[in-house]
Amino acid sequence: MGRPRLTRRPNELLAHWLARSGMSRVQLARAVADRARVRGLRGIHPDESRVRRWLAGEIPRDPVPVLITEVLSGRLELALTCADLGFPSPSHPVPNDGPDLPWQSASTIDAIAYLTRSEAMLPHTRTSADAVHIHCGDDLLGPLQMWPAAKPSALIERPGEHTASGRIGTREVEGIRAITSMYRDADNRFGGMLSRRAVIAQMADANTMLDSCSYSEATGRALFSAVADLGSVAGWMSFDAGLHKTAQRLFITALHAANEGGDKALGAHILQCMARQMSHLGHYEDALELVQLAQYGARRQASPATRSMLAALEARFQAILGSLDDSERSAGQAEETFTRVAFADEPSYMTFFDEAELSATLGVAHQIAAKHDDDATRRARRADKALSRLGTALSLRPEHRVRSQVFDHIGLARTHLTVGALDGALQETATAVSYIDSIGSKRVADRLIELHDEAEPFARSADAAALRTQIKHAVTGSVA
């Protein structure tokens, strides 16, 4: 029923998942036999001793690895692959779409192929079942704790004469990076809903290069990094479109691809994208932990812009959690680090974090801190900081950063609302909703709905009532 490995070593992956399932060796043997019988497969009836040999390193003959994978996937409610269990992958693997994706190049390629092949666009919001069922807490953070120590795995040798696609080099990698830059610009201008599917299709093509072409070690690492950056854009667009589960899957596989590229700095960028998503969905402690994980894991590679951005996000999440002094310290650290940024030396994915973005991020942190401060004097002072920072952000925004401009106006409206300046809140809201037809972004709608709800205590005021009415007419659907 099996064949030994050429080099017999215990199958630690199978042991890991079997232990997580809570099944005994006897139970796994019976479940595999039952599944084989249901599928009409004869002669497959392993016992406890056979499972012990699998754990010792024996590779079962086909289709037993698939049966084992199906049993453990069903038990754990995770989409595992044969590779996840330490077995050779069949031609149609069952994908792993969760944070427990192994830190292996083959599993990463399989996961990207599955996502880009089967993903479909459906309308979702932050309150949808899709958002509710994303991975969070220990379920998400536990597996990701391995990221700082994870090393790139050995690349599979693919001699050019045995592949249909031939050998690739620097030109193809640079082509992917150029396309990624183009799509990132489109996202900034028009939101994620318009180009999202095109990016995912491009990601599938790039992943085909990883899976079927030959390349040198250096080119292979660069290719993984390029695919990871493209994946971060695909994840960000999906997040912006309200497709939260798809976005999280894309971010996780992109993080693995960045690891295979040996690019911890890009991994930190992907983690901050994930942190923003978790904050958007109300998982604020998870957001803070993801930022801190990014800071630790990329401590030796992160550029000044990356470190400044992470500190600014930490200030925002600390403010949300009510740690106002810690928020102030992180904000100061972000400002100090930003003085060392040399944009010519920054990676392409960090070009968005300019002075305008720093000001906007810190402005929102001050706005949230003002909202949480019970002292009227301090609240007014924090609100003034927020208005100043957000005003600076708007004055410095490049013309093409349309969605960011909308968020700046929403931030200003929320700051005015915090101190009861309803006329200012109404004016900024009117400006924000004027963009709603020109940018496809569920996040913009979600932020406007938050503003609508925050204005409820002032609903008897004519300005607040008008603000709420404008938002109701602007966003898709009605607000209760």
MARVONU-687625 format. One line per field, with one value per residue (C-alpha): x, y, z. Coordinates in steps of 0.001 Angstrom, whole numbers, plus 500000, padded with zeros to 6 digits. Layout:
REM residues N
x c(X; ...)
y c(Y; ...)
z c(Z; ...)
//
This chain:
REM residues 480
x c(500000; 502992; 506508; 509370; 511012; 514450; 515681; 513439; 512519; 509499; 506618; 506388; 503715; 501366; 502050; 501269; 497901; 496931; 497606; 495592; 492684; 492499; 492214; 494076; 495987; 493189; 490541; 492477; 492899; 489165; 488198; 490456; 489019; 485453; 486131; 487682; 484625; 482244; 484191; 484133; 487868; 488713; 491630; 492208; 491816; 494769; 495191; 496922; 500318; 500040; 499342; 502385; 504496; 503078; 504141; 507571; 508058; 506397; 504597; 501221; 500395; 497811; 495019; 495637; 497353; 494243; 491986; 494077; 493969; 490189; 489700; 491886; 490519; 486986; 487930; 489748; 487446; 490535; 491352; 494626; 496748; 498734; 501865; 500608; 500708; 504176; 502999; 503634; 500943; 498424; 497483; 494445; 495334; 492875; 494030; 494898; 493310; 493971; 496789; 498150; 499559; 502998; 506065; 506984; 507304; 505177; 502300; 502470; 502282; 499342; 497482; 497919; 496802; 493658; 492782; 493249; 491410; 488331; 487851; 484640; 483507; 480470; 479134; 480039; 480277; 482043; 478897; 478488; 478868; 482056; 483546; 482289; 483996; 487492; 490323; 491050; 492536; 494742; 493376; 495115; 497973; 499199; 500374; 501723; 504003; 506232; 506824; 509799; 511803; 510580; 513334; 512901; 512662; 514811; 513554; 512642; 515050; 513261; 515688; 514588; 514507; 511804; 509378; 506911; 507395; 511187; 513571; 512843; 515102; 515190; 513067; 510016; 510352; 510611; 507542; 505520; 506733; 505747; 502261; 501929; 502772; 500149; 497434; 498422; 497964; 494551; 493503; 494475; 492539; 489394; 489193; 489606; 486357; 487190; 490484; 490410; 489661; 492266; 494910; 493980; 494194; 497637; 498625; 497605; 499825; 502775; 502241; 502381; 505930; 506789; 505274; 506318; 509335; 513006; 515013; 518144; 518103; 518323; 515619; 513372; 513599; 512948; 509991; 508450; 508873; 507250; 504314; 503986; 503764; 501195; 499302; 499331; 497628; 495084; 494411; 494127; 491687; 489602; 489596; 488540; 485756; 484470; 485585; 487190; 487729; 489252; 491431; 492732; 493527; 495416; 497349; 498360; 499569; 501345; 503100; 504299; 505462; 507395; 509031; 510060; 511573; 513572; 511872; 510934; 510419; 507725; 506277; 505978; 504118; 501674; 501156; 500275; 497696; 496257; 496317; 494309; 491754; 491457; 491012; 488356; 486464; 486743; 489508; 491657; 493885; 494654; 495512; 497957; 499574; 500009; 501781; 504037; 504761; 505728; 508009; 509779; 510025; 511393; 513564; 516743; 515313; 512602; 513284; 512748; 509416; 508246; 509265; 507594; 504403; 504256; 504776; 502018; 499628; 500603; 499635; 496229; 495512; 496755; 494342; 491460; 492265; 492355; 496127; 496438; 499910; 501280; 499589; 501352; 504725; 504239; 503164; 506342; 508414; 506709; 507508; 511125; 511725; 510137; 512902; 515337; 513315; 515099; 512404; 514875; 516004; 512524; 510941; 508186; 505399; 506339; 506095; 502536; 503814; 504729; 504271; 500587; 500023; 501991; 499921; 496660; 497531; 498563; 495582; 493212; 495129; 494675; 490982; 490402; 492341; 490182; 487065; 488295; 489572; 487167; 488905; 487380; 490593; 492710; 489983; 489997; 493799; 493836; 491092; 493132; 496086; 493837; 492434; 495928; 497327; 494389; 494428; 498115; 497395; 494761; 497026; 499829; 497851; 498800; 495869; 495600; 495148; 491388; 490272; 492780; 491370; 487895; 489177; 490817; 487494; 485739; 488437; 487912; 484142; 484559; 486954; 484484; 481788; 483985; 483990; 480403; 481277; 478328; 478567; 482154; 481171; 478380; 480669; 483335; 480700; 479233; 482676; 483292; 479985; 480520; 483189; 481042; 480048; 483592; 485332; 484390; 485243; 483238; 485622; 484522; 480893; 481758; 483525; 480580; 478201; 480382; 480141; 476377; 476120; 478420; 476163; 473094; 473397; 473105; 470240; 467905; 470312; 469539; 473208; 473494; 470201; 471380; 474696; 472936; 470565; 473431; 475164; 471975; 471515; 475169; 475866; 474439; 471453; 469836; 471209; 468925)
y c(500000; 502283; 502893; 504071; 507446; 507336; 509034; 507801; 510641; 511041; 512857; 515790; 517559; 514586; 514263; 517965; 517837; 514512; 515940; 519069; 516935; 515113; 511792; 508697; 506518; 503960; 506590; 507924; 504414; 503705; 507071; 506530; 503037; 504394; 507166; 504678; 502440; 505355; 506246; 502653; 502104; 498505; 497117; 500177; 499222; 500565; 499768; 501470; 500008; 501360; 504867; 504482; 503740; 506812; 508894; 507252; 508401; 505866; 507453; 505777; 504784; 506782; 507554; 507110; 510527; 512192; 510191; 511130; 514777; 514691; 513084; 515585; 518539; 517590; 517003; 520343; 522328; 523465; 522991; 521064; 519805; 516607; 518752; 520135; 516569; 515841; 513821; 514442; 516672; 515048; 516749; 518393; 519233; 520332; 523895; 525340; 528810; 529608; 531009; 527494; 527387; 525740; 527896; 526002; 527160; 524325; 524987; 528704; 528105; 525695; 528194; 531055; 528808; 527841; 531399; 532837; 529937; 529691; 533183; 534965; 538514; 538815; 541888; 541975; 544506; 544516; 543049; 540207; 536543; 536674; 539243; 537461; 534212; 535489; 534130; 536254; 536027; 533026; 531289; 533918; 535122; 531714; 530468; 533901; 533972; 531617; 534254; 536093; 532849; 531255; 530800; 530467; 526822; 525226; 525989; 523047; 522570; 522816; 522368; 524537; 521733; 519924; 522856; 524186; 527754; 527980; 529958; 533381; 536106; 539676; 541051; 539009; 539930; 543619; 543251; 541937; 544802; 547352; 545846; 545849; 549552; 550226; 548393; 550060; 553428; 552363; 551322; 554734; 556536; 554451; 552065; 548321; 547147; 548147; 546323; 543598; 540678; 541774; 541822; 538332; 537085; 538676; 537016; 533642; 534228; 535216; 532165; 529969; 531217; 530091; 526687; 525799; 527860; 527417; 530146; 530748; 530897; 534705; 535081; 532625; 534623; 537877; 536269; 535127; 538657; 540183; 537779; 538628; 542352; 541710; 539560; 542383; 544625; 541902; 541493; 545246; 545613; 542735; 544368; 547668; 545846; 544363; 540812; 540256; 536511; 536570; 539515; 537674; 534575; 536668; 538517; 535252; 533629; 536869; 536815; 533286; 534295; 537231; 534814; 532542; 535641; 536304; 539699; 540393; 544097; 543274; 540819; 543687; 545713; 542837; 542464; 546147; 545643; 542800; 545004; 547699; 545093; 543724; 547234; 547957; 544870; 545799; 543357; 546100; 543969; 541709; 544789; 546005; 542568; 542318; 545684; 544637; 541333; 543273; 545550; 542607; 540359; 543062; 544824; 544148; 544874; 547531; 550887; 554170; 554685; 551219; 551790; 555205; 553784; 550943; 553358; 555617; 552670; 551616; 555107; 554718; 551282; 552277; 555216; 552934; 550674; 553663; 553675; 557396; 557905; 554968; 556427; 559760; 558027; 555999; 559104; 560874; 557879; 557879; 561552; 561174; 558140; 559857; 562488; 559768; 558705; 558974; 558247; 557318; 554407; 553180; 550092; 550812; 549587; 552245; 555247; 555825; 556637; 560245; 563224; 563378; 559748; 560201; 563288; 561500; 558451; 560560; 562855; 559925; 558740; 562181; 562226; 558850; 559939; 563076; 560938; 558780; 561643; 562545; 565837; 568659; 570676; 567742; 566645; 570060; 570034; 566561; 567586; 570631; 568324; 566085; 568990; 570331; 566969; 566055; 569512; 569082; 565683; 567137; 569975; 567552; 564736; 563985; 564459; 560750; 559723; 560243; 557680; 558988; 562481; 561137; 559498; 562779; 564612; 561898; 562168; 565928; 565447; 562967; 565317; 568222; 565896; 564918; 568519; 569287; 571490; 570260; 572818; 571786; 568103; 568726; 570624; 567901; 565181; 566943; 567014; 563346; 562093; 564090; 561522; 558463; 557917; 558251; 555697; 552054; 551408; 549579; 550961; 554501; 553469; 551732; 554830; 557032; 554672; 554956; 558745; 558474; 556426; 558758; 561697; 560035; 561773; 565109; 563987; 566761; 569341; 570444; 570077; 566564; 565524; 566828; 565000; 561716; 562207; 562900; 559696; 557646; 558839; 558320; 554776; 551607; 550354; 552031; 552741; 551729)
z c(500000; 500085; 498942; 501143; 500753; 499176; 502338; 505127; 507468; 509729; 508057; 510447; 508383; 508551; 512278; 512764; 511021; 512555; 516017; 515208; 514026; 517344; 515512; 516607; 514165; 514328; 513606; 510608; 509199; 509533; 508013; 505002; 504480; 504765; 502252; 499812; 500126; 499479; 496333; 495101; 495523; 496292; 498251; 500432; 504085; 506124; 509788; 512714; 511827; 508284; 509613; 511865; 508764; 506979; 509958; 509837; 506242; 503970; 500998; 500326; 496787; 494818; 495542; 499288; 499751; 498307; 500635; 503670; 502586; 502179; 505595; 507453; 505450; 506453; 510072; 510399; 508093; 506199; 502507; 502819; 499935; 499653; 499851; 503179; 504501; 503148; 500123; 496406; 494907; 492555; 489308; 490932; 494512; 497152; 497959; 501329; 501500; 505159; 507253; 507869; 504340; 504653; 504063; 500875; 497285; 495852; 498247; 497506; 493743; 494207; 496406; 493924; 491053; 492952; 493933; 490466; 488834; 491027; 492498; 491459; 492141; 494431; 496227; 499897; 502688; 506039; 507665; 505173; 505992; 503921; 506303; 509408; 508441; 507734; 509852; 512917; 516399; 517136; 514042; 511913; 514068; 515258; 511848; 510863; 513905; 511912; 509237; 510831; 511071; 507810; 505207; 501440; 500458; 497766; 494274; 492074; 489181; 485831; 482901; 479991; 477443; 479446; 479693; 477170; 478321; 478114; 480278; 481738; 483020; 484254; 481401; 482351; 486024; 485180; 482970; 485904; 488074; 485409; 485125; 488906; 488983; 486315; 488242; 491517; 489823; 488455; 491962; 493332; 490603; 490256; 493218; 493324; 491754; 488177; 487570; 490213; 487950; 485412; 488148; 489281; 485688; 485410; 488668; 487219; 484182; 486377; 488554; 485439; 484938; 488461; 487893; 484351; 483272; 484078; 485761; 487752; 491541; 491518; 488871; 490698; 493926; 492050; 490264; 493555; 494912; 491813; 492030; 495733; 494983; 492257; 494768; 497297; 494719; 493927; 497652; 498164; 495265; 496627; 500061; 498494; 496640; 499919; 499113; 502473; 502475; 498996; 500009; 503059; 501012; 498480; 501188; 502856; 499633; 498675; 502058; 501341; 497867; 499336; 501764; 498890; 497301; 500470; 500722; 504358; 503603; 501054; 503578; 506067; 503444; 502904; 506657; 506962; 504199; 506261; 509362; 507603; 506561; 510104; 511475; 508854; 510029; 513710; 514713; 516212; 518440; 515479; 513414; 516042; 516361; 512583; 512535; 515401; 513643; 510516; 512548; 514135; 511087; 508780; 511348; 509327; 505859; 506247; 504618; 506520; 504740; 505780; 509397; 509446; 507940; 510461; 513360; 512010; 511743; 515262; 516428; 514784; 516240; 519706; 519600; 518622; 521580; 523927; 524571; 523878; 525355; 523347; 520286; 520806; 521166; 518003; 516105; 517177; 516105; 512688; 512184; 513278; 511068; 508076; 508133; 507016; 503962; 500601; 498034; 495301; 497471; 498427; 496820; 494293; 496558; 499148; 496829; 498068; 501550; 500965; 503282; 502378; 503418; 506639; 507471; 506699; 508787; 511775; 511261; 511597; 514686; 516301; 515300; 516952; 520044; 520275; 520095; 522994; 525193; 528018; 528774; 526696; 526497; 525379; 522973; 521305; 521085; 519523; 517088; 516034; 515329; 513276; 511246; 510611; 509562; 507323; 505753; 504994; 503467; 501142; 500053; 499174; 497554; 493952; 491607; 490809; 494466; 494207; 496756; 499295; 498843; 499606; 502789; 503791; 503459; 505456; 508137; 508312; 508586; 511437; 513217; 512977; 514287; 517265; 518519; 517473; 514479; 512429; 509638; 508918; 509031; 506530; 504153; 504132; 503729; 500708; 499095; 499875; 498455; 495264; 494321; 494950; 491310; 489991; 492208; 492729; 496363; 498989; 501601; 500774; 501250; 504524; 505869; 504887; 506692; 509810; 509542; 509123; 512322; 514266; 513380; 514898; 518310; 516450; 514215; 515421; 514012; 510447; 509441; 510866; 509304; 505935; 506376; 507040; 504120; 501731; 502773; 502440; 498883; 498009; 499147; 497664; 499648; 502618; 506065; 508897)
//
